[in-house]
Amino acid sequence: MPFQEVVEAEGHLIDSHVMERIFDKVVESNGRFEVEQFRIGRTNSEPSYLRLRLETQSRAEMEHLIAQLLPIGCSPAENVEATLVRIERDKCAPEDFYSTSNHHTQVRVTGEWIEVGSQRMDALVVVRQAETTASGKPEAVCRRLRDIKAGDYVVTGMHGIRVVPESKERDRLAFSFMSNEISSERQVETAVRQTANLARTAREQGKKIIFVAGPVVVHTGGVAGLTRLIRNGWVDGILSGNALGVHDIEAALLGTSLGIRLEDGRQAEHGHRNHMRAINAVNHAGGIRGAVESGRLKKGIMYECVTNNVPFVLAGSLRDDGPLPDTITDMNEAQDAYAEMLKPAGLVLCLGSMLHSIATGNMLPSWVRIVCVDINPAVATKVSDRGTGQAVGVVTDVGLFLELLSRELAEGK
């Protein structure tokens, strides 16, 4: 006998293509739908409402379909309580735990819908009962699997959960050209102006502007632009890996990047060892701050961060040389440091680093704007495909982008 469920969705269903995606998910899952009610918003600010009766051949198929619909804002219509299960062992959750998206999420507890805090994707929802909270009300928060503790109550199943995806704002349409694989100089300048406007908006809202930078910033001559942005107060933090610090310091001390002279692009004699010489110099100084305070390091991105009190996180990896003493080699600690830096971010600029851009995107809620700049269009595409749908791609040289952005923001101060 077929299994049935009634679901509903509310929001900008048409212009954000949500209704189209809902129908597609039902068909792709071999289900059937019947529209019980559809109320279209009469203005571009009024939400629409959709109520569907779904039908599948089994309960398992229905659960799979609901799991597909929840992240796009379509949830069971009946107001049932979220199912909570008590954790018996640290880091061990029930098989059917609810895995979060990066969108606004609510869970129904004791008859009320409560907002889930610290929203991020690939987390669990932990609920604290009213008697254990300072507010005297139930509270819910996203928590990573490794942070789950015995005694926690986590949400399981697919009922008693609502997800509210970000609507497609009208200004987002102006960014659609940036997704194109070919980006002319005129388009890059337009992208820079719009990114500068996002930075100004974040600053007005009191939110952080975070830069996620790869070593390509140094290789493409972007140091001048980024250091100008730091000095002018447009950078609240830098997230990167060991390589950015090493090559930035190599360039500052020895005038090379990966042994290539920045002034003329020629290989320096014995230049292959220059990055190791840079690491050695920092080791002698006891760290990057020590190199600055001793006068050994006098310019560059790391120098400006220390001088202007801009925090940075360098996350280590298996391939790192050295690494620098400031590099965090424990991946759990590095992830924690990244996540802490991103609170509360209003704009994140990802510059030529696929690995760190994807990692950062996974930590952010969907309402934080991300601009991903790379000469390779596949990088911006992969960041978006990994679930960070709010990422906007700018296909251009990172050094050029930073130079233009630093000028735009300097002129607009």
N, C-alpha and C positions, 0 to 999 in steps of 0.2 A: 504494500500500500504506500502511495507517495507520502512524503513528509513535507509539511508546510510550515512557513514562518512569515510573520508580517514585519516588515522593516520600514524605516522612515529616514528621510534626509531633509535638512533645511539649510538654506544659504543661497549663494549665488550659483545655482545649479546649472544654469544655461551658459552664461558667459564664461564660467570657469570650466565648462565641459564636464562637470561632475556627473550630470544625469546620463550623458553619453557613456561615460566610463562605467557607471553602475550597470546599465543595460548590457554592455560588452562583457563585464565580469560574469553576469548571470548566464549568458549564452555560452561563454568559454567554459563554464563549469558544468555544462550540460543540464542546466536548470531551466525553469520556465518562470515568467513573471506576469502578473496582472496588475495594472495600475488601478489602485482603489481610489486614490485621490491625488490630484496635482493642482496646486495653486501657484500661479506664476506671479512674481513680484511685479507690481505695476509701475515702479520706478527703478532706476539703476541703483538705489540704495536699499530698497525693500527686498527682503529675502523671499525665495520661492520655497515651496513645501512639496515633498513627494512621499507618498505612502504606497508601498508595493506588497503584494502577496507573492511569496516565492514558493516554488515547488521543486523538490528533488526526489530521487528514488530511494534515498536512505538518509538516516540521521548523520552518518559520517560525511556524505556529500554536502548536506546542509551546513554542517560545522565548517567544512572547508570553504564553502561559499561565503559564509558570514565572516570568516577570517580574511577573505579577499575584499569584502565590502567595508569592514570597519575602518581601515586606514584612509579611505576616501570619503568618510563622513556619513556612511549609511549603517545604521545600527538597529537591532531589534526594537520594535515599537513598545513592547510591554515594559513597564517600569519595575523590573525585578532587581533584587539586590545583587551586587557583585559577589561572586563566590570567593571567600577567603579561606586559605589553608595555612595552618601554622607550620613553620619550618622546623624540622627536627635536627638538622645538622648544618653547620656553616657551609655556604657555597653550594648547597644541594637543594634545588627547587623541585616541586612536583612536575611530572612530565607535561602537564597541560597548562603550565604557567603562561600568563599573557605577556607577550613580547611587544614593547611599545614602538610606536612610530615617533617622528620628531614633531608631530602636530599637537596642538592643544588637546588634552585628554581629560575626561571627567569619569569618575566612578561613583556608583550609587551605593551609599552606606547609610544605614538607619533611616531610610526614606528620603535622603537628600543627595543631590548631585554635588560632589565636591571636586574642585580643580586639583589636578595632579601637579605637584611642584617639581622643579629641576628637570623639566622636560628634555628628553633626548631619545634617540632611537636605540633599539636593541637593549633595552633595560627591562626590569620587572617593576611592578607597582607594589610598594609596601604601604599598608594602611595601619595607622596608629589609632586605637580607639580613644574616645573622648576622655576617659578617665586617666589616660597617660600623657595628654598634651597640655601645654600651658594655656591654650585658648579654651580648653574645656569642650572642644568640638573635634570630631574625627578629622584626621589629616592624612593625605596621601602624597607620596613622593616617588620619583623614579630612582631606582637603585640598581647598580650593575650586579651581575650574578656573583662576582667575586666578593661583593660587599654584603651579601645576604648573610644574616646571622640566625642562629637557632633562637626560636621564640618570635621571630618576625612573622607577620601575617601578609601573605602575598595574594594578589588577585589571580585567579585561574579561570579558564574557559573564556567565553566570548560574550556573556550576558552581563548586564549592569555596567556596561562600558560605552562611552560616547567619545568619538573623535571629531574634532572640528578643524578641517584643513584650512590653510590660508587661502583666501579668495584671490583671484587674479585681479590685482589693482589696476586701475586705468594707466597709471604711470609705468607699470611693468611693460605695457605694450611698446613703449618707446625704446625698450631694451632688446626687443626681439631681433633687431639687425645684428646684435653681437653674437648670436648663435651661428651666424653664417661662417663657413670655412674660410672665405676670402674677405679680408677686412682692409679697405683702402685707407689712405692717410686721413681723408675727410672723416671717415667713420671712427677712426681711432680718436681723433680730436673730439668728436661728439661724445664718445664713450668716456673720455677723460672728464669732460664737463659734467656729465651726468653722475659719474663717480664722485666728483668734487661736491656736487649737490647732496649726495647721500652722506658724505663725510660731514658736511655742515649740519645736516639734519640730525645726525647722531650726536654731534657736539651740542646742539641746542637741547636735545633730550637728556643730556647728561650721561650718555652711553659711551662705552669704550670703542675706539677704533683700533683694531688689531691687525697686524701684518703677519702673514705666514709666508716666509721667504726661503727660497732655495739658493744654492751657491751661484745659480745663473745670474742672480742680481749683480754679483761681482764680475762674472765673465762678460756680461753685456754692457758694462759701464754704468750700471744703475746705482752705484754707491753714492754718487753726487746727489742724485735726486732723492734717494731715501734719507741720506743724512740731512738734507735741507728740510725734509718733512719732519724729521725728529726735532731739529732745532726750533722749528716754527710751531711745535706743539701738536702736530697732527698724528702722532703715533703714541698709543697708550701701552703698547706691548708688542714684542716680536716673538713669534713661535717658529722654531726651525730645528735643524739638526746640527751635528758637529761640523759638517762641511762648510756651512755659511760662516761660522766663526773662524775656522781655520783659514779659508781663502780670503776672507776680509782682512784678517790680521797679516797674512802673507802679502797681500797687496799693499797694506799700510806700511809694513816694515821693509819689504824688498821690491815693491813695484811690479810684482808678477802675480798671476793667478794660474794655478796648476803649472807653474814654471814658464808661462807665456807672458812676455813683457806687455803690460797694458798700454804703453805709449805707442808701440808700433806693431804689436801682434807677432813678434818674432820670439823664437825659443831662446831663453836666457841660458848662458853657459852654466852647466850643473843645476839648471832650474828645476830638475825633477826632484831635488831634495829640499826645495824652498819651503814647501808646506810643513815638512818635518822641522825645519829650522824655526818656523813660526811657532809651532807647538812647543818646541824646546824653550824658546824665549819666554812664553807664557808660564811654563812650568817653573822656570827660574824665578819668575816674579810672584809665584804662588797663586796665580789665577788672572783672569782678565782685568778685574778691578786693580789688582796689584800692579799689572803692567801699565795701566793708565796712571795710577797715582805715583808710580816711580818715574814717570816720564818716558818710559820705553815705548809705549804705544801712544801716538799723538794725533791720529786721525782714523777715519773709517767708521763703519756702522757700530761696532762694539764700543769704540771710543766714545761716540756720541751717546750711546745708550747709558754708559756709566756716567758721563759728564752731565747728562740731562735727566738722570734718575728714571730712565725708561726701563722697566723690567724686561728680561728676555728669558726664554727657556730653550736650551739646546738638548734635544733628545737624541740619545745614542743609537747606533745600529751595529750590526755584525761587521760591516765593512769599514768602520771608522779607523782612521789612523790616529794614533795617540791614545785616547782622545784628549781633547782639552780638559783641564781639571774642572771646568764649569759644566761639562757635559754630563747629563744624567743618564747613567748606563742601565739603571733598573727600569724596565719598560712600564711597570705598574706605577712607579713614582713619576715617570715622565708623563704618562697619561693624566695622572692626578694634577700635575703642575700645569699642563695644557688646559684642563677643564677649569681650574681655579682662575687662570689668566683670562678665560673667556667670560667671566662673570663681572658685570653684565655687558656683554658686547652688543653694539648696535650696528656695526659694520665690520666685516672681515674681508681683507684683501689678500688673496692667495696669489703668490708671484713665483711661477716657475718651479713648483714642487708638487708632483702628483701624489707622492706618498703622504706628505704632511697635510696637503689640502684635503684629501679624502678623510684622513684621520680627524682633522679638525671639523669637517662637515658632519661627521658622525656624532660629534659631541654637541652640536648646536640645535636648538629648536628651530622650527621652520620659519619663524617670524624674524629671524636675524638675517639681514641681507648679506650675501656673499658675492664678491666680484672676483672671478678667477681669470688671471692674465697668463697667457702662455703662447708661444709661437706655434705650438702643436695643438690643433683643434681637438684632438682626441683627449687631451687632459681635461679640458672643461666638460667634455661629454661624459667622461668616466666619473668625474666628481658628481655630476647630476644623476647618472645612472645608479650610483651607489646609494641613492635615497635622498640626496641633498637637492631636492627639486627647486629650491629657491636660488641656487647658484646661477649666476649670469656670466657667460664666457666672453672674454675679449681676446681675439686672436691677433697678437702683435708681439713685437720685441719688448721684453720686460724693461730693459734699460730706457727705451724710448718712452714707454708708458710712465715710468717713474719721473722722468725729466719733465714731461708735459704736465703731469699731475702736480708736481711740486711748484711749477710756475703758476698753474691755475689757482691753487690754493693760496699762494703768496700774493697774487693779484687781488684775490677776493677777500683778504683778511680785513 
